[in-house]
Amino acid sequence: MQWRERKVLHRERFFLARAASVAVDTSGLDEREKSWTLEHRWWSADEIAASSDRFEPGGLAARLAALLRNTLS
């Protein structure tokens, strides 16, 4: 990916987590991070699948749906 005029190779880890609250706390962001954070919201797997927006990792909607199918009681 391109990052600050440099090409870099990076690896990311993604986790499925459950939370008691859906509130997003941005108080820990520094000024630069705040300038990059244009908006936030929660998405369902169906909303991700139906969206024309780009999500990472590739195939996120299908991966999320499979995880939820296999972890819900």
N, C-alpha and C positions, 0 to 999 in steps of 0.2 A: 504494500500500500504506500501511498505518498503521505508523508508526515513532515510538515514544516520544511518544505523544499528538499526532502530526502526520501529515497525509497528505503523502506524498512520491511523486514520479515518479522511477523509477530504471531504468537499463538495465544488464543483466548480459551478460557474455560467457561462453560455455561452450566448453571445449576438450576434445578427445579426446587423451589422452596415454598413453603406455606407460611402465611403471615396472618396474625389476628387483625391487623389494621391495613387498610388500603391507602393510608395517608403517605405521601412522599415527602421526605425531609431533605431539603437541599441546603440546610444550614452548614453542613460540613464542606461545601464546595468553596474553592478559592475564587478570586475574581475572574481569572482566565476560564475556569470551568463554568462559572456562571454565564460568561459571555458566549460559550458554546452550547449551553443548554437552552434551546429555543422553546421547548415544551416537553411535557411528559404526560403519559396516560397509561392505563392498563388496557391490554388487548386480550380478547379470548382467542382460542385457536381458530375458531370459525372466522372471526374478524381478520386475523392474519391471513388466512387462506384466501379470503375474498378481496383483500386489499391489493392495489397496484403498487404500494410502497415496497421498498427493498428492506428485507429483514435478514439478519445474520444470526446464526449460521444458515447457509442454504438449506432449504427444506424445513425451515423452522416449524411451520404449521403442522406438517405431518409428524415430525419428531415430537412436538408438544402433545399432539393428540394421542400418539402411541404411549407416551409417558403417563398421561392422565388416565388413559384406559387401563393401564397396568398397575396404577398406584391408588386409584380410588376404591374405597371399600363399599 
